[in-house]
Amino acid sequence: MPIKRRFNTSKVRYTHPSEIELLLKLTGFKVIDRFGDSDRRPFDSKSEWVLYLTRKLK
């Protein structure tokens, strides 16, 4: 039986943290905190990641 190969392409888009925060606000979320990694280190210009702790507003 021959091996079937499938390829998918996807677009990757980098988003600035301020854009993420605006999108969260527009969709009813409040940013509680922002971290630079999963170990909760502070987010700064050298952070490779940004993680948000949010709360859904009523």
Contact map, one row per residue, 1 for C-alpha under 8 A:
1110000000000000000000000000000000000000000000000000000000
1111000000000000000000000000000000000000000000000000000000
1111100000000000000000000000000000000000000000000000000000
0111110000000000000000000000000000000000000000000000000000
0011111000000000000000000000000000000000000000000000000000
0001111100000000000000000000000000000000000000000000000000
0000111110000000000000000000000000000000000000000000000000
0000011111000000000000000000000000000000000000000000000000
0000001111100000000000000000000000000000000000000000000000
0000000111110000000000000000000000000000000000000000000000
0000000011111000000000000000000000000000000000000000000000
0000000001111100000000000000000000000000000000000000000000
0000000000111110000000000000000000000000000000000000000000
0000000000011111000000000000000000000000000000000000000000
0000000000001111101100000000000000000000000000000000000000
0000000000000111111100000000000000000000000000000000000000
0000000000000011111110000000000000000000000000000100000000
0000000000000001111111000000000000000000000000000000000000
0000000000000011111111100000000000000000000000000000000000
0000000000000011111111110000000000000000000000000000000000
0000000000000000111111111000001000000000000000000000000000
0000000000000000011111111100000000000000000000000000000000
0000000000000000001111111110000000000000000000000000000000
0000000000000000000111111111111000000000000000000000000000
0000000000000000000011111111111000000000000000000000000000
0000000000000000000001111111100000000000000000000000000000
0000000000000000000000111111100000000000000000000000000000
0000000000000000000000011111110000000000000000000000000111
0000000000000000000000011111111000000000000000000000011110
0000000000000000000000011001111100000000000000000000011110
0000000000000000000010011000111111000000000000000001111000
0000000000000000000000000000011111000000000000000001111000
0000000000000000000000000000001111100000000000000001110000
0000000000000000000000000000001111110000011000000111100000
0000000000000000000000000000000011111101111000001111000000
0000000000000000000000000000000001111101111100111110000000
0000000000000000000000000000000000111111111000111110000000
0000000000000000000000000000000000111111100000000010000000
0000000000000000000000000000000000001111100000000000000000
0000000000000000000000000000000000111111110000000000000000
0000000000000000000000000000000000111111111000000000000000
0000000000000000000000000000000001111001111100000000000000
0000000000000000000000000000000001111000111111100100000000
0000000000000000000000000000000000010000011111100000000000
0000000000000000000000000000000000000000001111100000000000
0000000000000000000000000000000000000000001111110000000000
0000000000000000000000000000000000011000001111111100000000
0000000000000000000000000000000000011000000001111100000000
0000000000000000000000000000000000111000000000111110000000
0000000000000000100000000000000001111000001000111111000000
0000000000000000000000000000000001111100000000001111100000
0000000000000000000000000000001111100000000000000111110000
0000000000000000000000000000001111000000000000000011111000
0000000000000000000000000000111110000000000000000001111100
0000000000000000000000000000111100000000000000000000111110
0000000000000000000000000001110000000000000000000000011111
0000000000000000000000000001110000000000000000000000001111
0000000000000000000000000001000000000000000000000000000111
